[in-house]
Amino acid sequence: LPDIGLLTMTEVVTETRNITQRIQIPVIVDADTGFGERHQVYRTVQELESAGAVGIQLEDQVLAKRCGHLLGKTLISCEGMCQKIRSAVEAKQDPDLLIIARTDARAVEGLDGAIERARAYRAAGADAIFLEALQSANEFETAAKALKHSGSILVANMTEWGQTPYLTVKEFSGMG
């Protein structure tokens, strides 16, 4: 289905379980907005962890969310996302389960806004930060430098049709 929040938490958990029972590599699950507010995020993390996920990505858009590379996104408040992250951290049973906080703020609040949100999300307990749809190698380098001392893993994704230019693993590594 299109990446606009059409799947339910139950469907995502079921498919996660189907996948993790059949493969031996770690599975990171895109849990969109966590399927609700902080209480629903708590349950989502419990369910996905029990289904075998080793990482769970949560994003800071409002429902109904949009693909991160599309225009017209609306964000929840930074504090609202921090509450979701704190709930996710509280819900996990395995201390090694990664909570990945994705921000779509670049398109809405600019790069500085995205970096500020990333710092807040890390302070709220996110293990990894995913700044979605950065628009140049320079933006990735700027964000990596700004978040260098946060202790976070930085995540990026490459799509052939998105806002982000194609960069290699070697280029990302060189940027930090």
matplotlib code that plots the C-alpha trace (Angstrom):
import matplotlib.pyplot as plt

x = [0.0, 1.2, 3.2, 0.4, -0.5, -3.1, -1.9, -3.0, -0.8, -2.2, -1.3, 2.2, 2.8, 1.4, 3.7, 6.7, 6.1, 5.8, 9.1, 11.1, 10.0, 11.4, 14.7, 17.8, 18.8, 17.8, 14.5, 13.9, 10.2, 8.8, 5.9, 4.9, 3.5, 3.3, -0.4, -1.6, -0.5, 1.9, -0.3, -0.7, 3.1, 3.7, 1.6, 3.0, 6.5, 5.5, 3.8, 6.6, 9.3, 7.4, 7.1, 10.9, 11.8, 15.2, 14.5, 11.4, 11.2, 8.7, 8.0, 6.8, 4.0, 0.3, -2.2, -2.8, 0.9, 2.5, 5.6, 8.6, 9.6, 6.2, 5.1, 2.3, 3.4, 2.2, 4.2, 3.1, 4.8, 8.3, 7.2, 4.4, 7.1, 9.3, 6.5, 6.1, 9.8, 9.8, 6.8, 8.6, 11.7, 9.6, 7.8, 10.8, 11.9, 15.2, 17.7, 19.2, 15.9, 16.6, 14.2, 14.7, 13.2, 12.5, 11.8, 10.2, 11.0, 13.4, 10.4, 8.4, 10.8, 14.0, 17.3, 17.8, 14.4, 15.1, 18.4, 16.8, 14.1, 16.8, 18.6, 15.3, 14.5, 17.9, 17.5, 14.1, 15.8, 15.9, 18.9, 19.0, 18.0, 16.6, 16.4, 14.1, 14.5, 17.6, 18.3, 22.1, 25.3, 26.0, 22.9, 23.8, 27.3, 25.9, 23.5, 26.2, 28.4, 25.6, 24.7, 28.2, 28.3, 24.7, 25.7, 23.1, 23.3, 22.4, 20.1, 19.5, 17.6, 18.1, 15.2, 15.4, 12.6, 13.0, 14.3, 17.7, 20.4, 22.0, 25.0, 27.1, 27.9, 31.4, 30.3, 28.0, 30.8, 33.1, 30.5, 30.2]
y = [0.0, 3.6, 5.1, 7.3, 5.5, 3.0, -0.1, -0.7, -1.6, -5.1, -5.5, -4.3, -6.5, -9.5, -8.9, -8.2, -11.6, -13.3, -11.8, -12.4, -16.0, -16.7, -14.8, -14.6, -10.9, -8.1, -6.4, -2.7, -1.8, 1.5, 2.1, 5.4, 7.7, 4.8, 4.4, 7.1, 9.1, 8.0, 5.2, 3.7, 4.0, 2.1, -0.8, -0.6, -1.0, -3.9, -5.7, -5.1, -6.2, -9.4, -9.9, -9.9, -6.4, -5.2, -1.6, 0.6, 3.8, 6.5, 9.7, 13.1, 13.7, 14.0, 11.4, 11.0, 11.0, 11.3, 9.7, 11.7, 12.8, 14.3, 17.9, 18.9, 17.2, 18.4, 17.8, 17.1, 19.4, 18.6, 17.9, 15.6, 13.6, 13.5, 12.1, 9.3, 8.6, 8.4, 6.0, 3.9, 3.7, 2.8, 0.1, -1.9, -5.0, -5.6, -2.8, -3.4, -2.6, 0.5, 3.4, 5.4, 8.9, 10.2, 13.9, 15.3, 18.8, 19.6, 20.2, 22.1, 23.9, 23.9, 22.2, 24.2, 23.1, 19.5, 19.6, 21.1, 18.4, 15.7, 17.0, 17.0, 13.5, 12.2, 13.9, 12.1, 8.7, 7.9, 5.7, 6.8, 9.9, 9.9, 13.3, 12.6, 14.1, 16.2, 17.9, 17.8, 16.2, 19.6, 19.2, 15.7, 17.0, 20.0, 17.7, 15.2, 17.9, 19.4, 16.1, 14.7, 14.8, 13.6, 9.9, 9.1, 6.8, 8.8, 7.1, 8.0, 6.4, 6.5, 6.4, 6.8, 9.4, 11.4, 14.8, 13.3, 13.0, 9.5, 9.2, 6.2, 4.5, 5.7, 9.3, 9.1, 7.6, 10.5, 13.0, 11.3]
z = [0.0, -0.5, 2.3, 3.7, 6.9, 5.5, 7.4, 10.9, 13.8, 13.8, 10.1, 10.6, 13.6, 11.7, 8.7, 11.0, 12.7, 9.3, 8.2, 11.4, 11.6, 8.1, 8.0, 10.1, 9.6, 11.9, 11.1, 11.6, 11.3, 10.1, 12.6, 10.9, 13.7, 16.2, 15.4, 17.7, 20.8, 23.5, 24.9, 21.5, 20.8, 24.1, 22.9, 19.3, 20.7, 22.9, 20.0, 17.5, 19.9, 20.6, 16.9, 16.6, 15.5, 16.6, 15.7, 15.5, 13.6, 14.7, 12.8, 13.8, 11.4, 12.2, 11.1, 8.2, 7.4, 4.0, 2.5, 3.7, 0.2, -0.6, 0.0, 2.3, 5.5, 8.9, 12.1, 15.6, 18.3, 19.2, 22.8, 21.5, 19.7, 22.7, 24.7, 22.1, 22.3, 26.1, 25.9, 23.3, 25.5, 28.6, 26.7, 25.4, 27.3, 25.4, 26.2, 22.7, 20.9, 18.8, 18.9, 15.7, 15.7, 12.3, 11.7, 8.6, 9.8, 6.9, 4.5, 7.1, 9.4, 7.4, 8.2, 11.5, 12.7, 11.8, 13.7, 16.8, 16.7, 16.3, 19.4, 21.4, 20.2, 21.3, 24.7, 25.0, 24.6, 20.8, 20.0, 16.4, 14.5, 10.9, 9.3, 6.3, 2.9, 3.3, 0.0, -0.5, 0.7, 2.4, 4.5, 5.6, 6.5, 8.4, 10.3, 11.1, 12.5, 14.5, 16.0, 16.4, 20.2, 20.7, 20.8, 18.2, 15.3, 12.2, 9.6, 6.0, 3.2, -0.5, -2.9, -6.7, -6.7, -3.5, -2.4, -1.3, -3.9, -4.2, -1.9, -1.3, 2.0, 1.7, 1.2, 4.2, 6.3, 5.3, 6.5, 9.9]

ax = plt.figure().add_subplot(projection="3d")
ax.plot(x, y, z, "-o")
ax.set_aspect("equal")
plt.show()
